[in-house]
Amino acid sequence: MRYGNNNYSISALRQWLNSESATFAWQPLGLYDMPSTYETAGFINLLDADLQAVIGAVDKQVAKATYDGGGQELFSDKVFLLSRVEMDFGGEGVTTGESVYDFWSGASNADRLKGSPSDWGLRSPFVSSTYIMRYVTTSGALDYYNANYSYGLAPACVII
């Protein structure tokens, strides 16, 4: 609990990204959930109404840490974090059904830097741990650190 939980499927971050509420209300979904500190509207609520109208839910997968039983979980969201597979960083754990997005196929670390370089989180866990997640560093490389660390975000969505 002290270092966070890398189970994206039950994360407060995932809840916030997909909240359309004017006031985000976190719901505990797991044994080791800690109360969210988000004090804002849900992410979707913060988007322009025209964008809200054209994003649609898509089915995604996320690997589960070995300690959480391994395998992967399926989910359907309008807004999501990218996975290490989608970013062309290769796989870790079970990544069945995931594929590299054309935009990132063959990307170098420098290609992954857009705008001001900042660390930004991925939905993929470091599968050998329950509290370490994967992220993209300021150099565009893949790395890992505690899930309770404050990373930037690069949320993704699909226009329908």
C-alpha positions in Angstrom: 0.0 0.0 0.0 2.9 2.4 0.8 4.2 2.4 -2.8 0.9 2.2 -4.8 -0.7 -0.6 -6.7 0.2 -1.4 -10.4 -3.2 -3.0 -11.1 -4.5 -0.6 -13.8 -7.9 -2.2 -14.0 -8.8 -1.1 -10.5 -6.8 2.1 -10.3 -8.1 5.4 -9.2 -6.3 6.9 -12.2 -8.4 4.7 -14.6 -11.6 5.7 -12.8 -10.7 9.4 -13.1 -9.7 9.2 -16.8 -13.2 7.8 -17.6 -15.3 10.0 -15.2 -17.7 12.3 -16.8 -18.7 13.8 -13.5 -18.4 17.4 -12.5 -16.9 16.2 -9.2 -14.8 13.0 -9.4 -15.9 10.4 -6.8 -13.3 7.6 -6.2 -14.7 4.1 -5.5 -12.4 1.5 -3.8 -12.2 -1.5 -6.0 -9.4 -3.6 -4.4 -8.2 -4.8 -1.1 -5.2 -2.4 -1.1 -6.9 0.7 -2.6 -6.0 4.0 -0.9 -8.3 7.0 -1.1 -7.8 9.1 -4.2 -6.4 12.6 -3.8 -7.9 13.8 -7.1 -9.9 16.9 -6.2 -11.3 17.9 -9.6 -13.9 17.0 -12.2 -13.5 13.7 -14.0 -11.1 13.8 -17.0 -13.8 13.4 -19.6 -15.8 16.2 -18.0 -12.8 18.5 -18.5 -12.6 17.8 -22.3 -14.3 20.1 -24.8 -17.9 19.0 -25.4 -17.2 18.5 -29.2 -14.4 16.0 -28.3 -16.6 14.3 -25.7 -19.2 13.7 -28.4 -16.8 11.8 -30.7 -14.8 9.6 -28.4 -16.0 6.0 -28.0 -15.2 3.1 -25.7 -12.7 0.6 -27.0 -11.8 -2.9 -25.7 -8.2 -3.1 -24.3 -6.1 -5.5 -22.4 -3.6 -5.1 -19.6 -1.1 -7.6 -18.2 -1.5 -8.5 -14.5 1.4 -8.8 -12.1 2.5 -12.3 -11.1 1.4 -11.7 -7.5 -2.1 -10.7 -8.8 -2.4 -14.1 -10.5 -0.7 -13.2 -13.8 -2.5 -13.3 -17.1 -4.3 -10.2 -18.2 -7.5 -8.3 -17.7 -9.8 -7.0 -20.4 -11.6 -3.6 -20.1 -13.5 -1.2 -22.2 -12.8 2.6 -21.8 -13.2 5.8 -23.6 -9.9 7.2 -22.3 -6.9 5.0 -21.4 -3.2 5.0 -20.9 -1.1 3.3 -23.6 0.7 0.0 -22.9 4.3 -0.8 -23.5 3.3 -3.1 -26.4 1.3 -0.3 -28.1 4.3 2.0 -27.8 6.6 -0.6 -29.4 8.6 -1.3 -26.2 7.9 -5.1 -26.5 5.9 -7.2 -24.2 6.0 -8.2 -20.6 3.7 -10.7 -19.0 0.6 -11.7 -20.9 -0.1 -9.3 -23.8 -2.3 -11.4 -26.0 -4.4 -9.2 -28.3 -2.2 -6.1 -27.9 -0.4 -4.7 -30.9 1.9 -1.8 -31.7 0.1 1.3 -32.9 1.3 2.3 -36.4 2.3 5.8 -35.1 4.8 4.2 -32.7 6.0 1.3 -34.9 9.8 1.5 -35.1 9.9 4.6 -33.0 13.2 5.6 -31.4 13.3 7.0 -27.9 13.6 10.5 -29.4 10.5 9.9 -31.5 8.5 9.3 -28.2 9.3 12.8 -27.0 6.6 15.3 -27.9 6.6 18.8 -26.6 8.3 19.3 -23.3 10.0 16.1 -22.1 8.4 14.7 -19.0 8.0 11.2 -17.4 4.6 9.8 -18.3 2.9 6.7 -17.1 1.8 3.6 -19.1 -0.9 1.2 -18.0 1.6 -1.7 -18.1 2.8 -3.1 -14.8 6.3 -4.3 -14.0 4.9 -7.9 -13.6 7.4 -9.1 -11.0 5.9 -6.6 -8.5 2.6 -5.4 -7.2 3.6 -1.8 -6.8 5.9 -0.9 -9.7 4.6 0.4 -13.0 6.1 1.1 -16.4 6.6 4.7 -17.7 8.3 6.6 -20.4 11.3 8.7 -19.3 12.3 12.2 -20.3 14.7 10.6 -22.8 11.8 8.6 -24.4 13.1 5.3 -22.9 11.0 2.7 -21.0 11.6 2.4 -17.3 9.8 1.4 -14.1 9.2 2.9 -10.6 6.7 2.9 -7.8 3.1 3.3 -8.8 2.5 6.1 -6.2 5.0 8.4 -7.9 3.7 11.5 -9.6 4.1 10.9 -13.4 2.8 13.0 -16.2 0.0 11.5 -18.4 -0.5 11.1 -22.1 -4.1 9.8 -22.2 -5.3 8.2 -25.4 -8.8 7.9 -26.9 -10.4 6.7 -30.1 -12.5 9.0 -32.3 -15.6 7.2 -33.6 
